[in-house]
């Protein structure tokens, strides 16, 4: 006889809360302008939903491909390191 324990996620499930029926509508797409029109159950146009404007609250940053900033570091000076050290 084998008893398998339920996965942890299954112990976290609960029934949905009471829900309400939302009136059904329809969306139509204008082929020329690629804009949608929202229609109610009777087929009357509804006002388009408004979206909130997005505003940034912090200054923008810029990073390069290496993560070191927008400008690459200066090239190394090959003459600054001597090839041989004299005694």
N, C-alpha and C positions, 0 to 999 in steps of 0.2 A: 504494500500500500504506500503510495507516494503522495506527499502533501507539499504543494508548491506555494510559497509565500507570494502575496500580491506585490507587484512592483510599488515602490514608494510613491510614485506619481498617482497611482490609482487610489491610494489612501487619502489624497488631497482633493479628490473630486467631490462636488456637491451639486445638487439639482439647481437648475436655473431659478432665479427669483421670478416672481409673477411678472409677466410681460403684458404689454398692450399691443393691440393691432394698430398698425400705422396705415393710413390710407395709401393705396397704391397709385402710382403715377406713371408717367411714360416720358421718355426722353426721345427727342428726334434730333437728327443731325442734318444740318444744311450742307449739301455737297460742295457748294461754291465757297462758302466762308468757313466751313469746318467749325461752326458754332452750334451749341446745343440749345434746344428750347425745351423747357420743362412744362409738362402738361399734367393737370390734375385728373381725377377719375372721370370727370365729365368731358375732358378734352380741352379745357380752357388753359391758356398759357399762364404760368406762374412767374412771379418775379425771380430773376436769377439770384442764387445765394451769393452773398458778399463774402469776400475773403479778407482777412485782416492783413494790413500792411506789415511787412517785416522791416524792422529797423534794427540796425546794429548798435549795441551798447558798448562795444570795445573797439579799440583800434585794430586795423588789419595788420597781419604779419606776413612776411614774405620769406620763404625758404628756398634754397637752391636744391638741385638734385641730390647733393651730398648732405643736405640738412644743415649746412653751415652758413646759410644766409643767401641773400639775393645776388651778391657779387662773389666771384671765385677768389681764392686767396692769391696773393702775388706769387709769381714763380720763384723757386729757390735760386739763390745766386750761387752758381757753381764755383766762383772764384773765392768765396768766403771761407771755404774749408780747404786747407792745404792738403795736397796729395801725400806729401812726405813730411815728416817732422825731422828737422835737422838736429844733430847732437851738439 
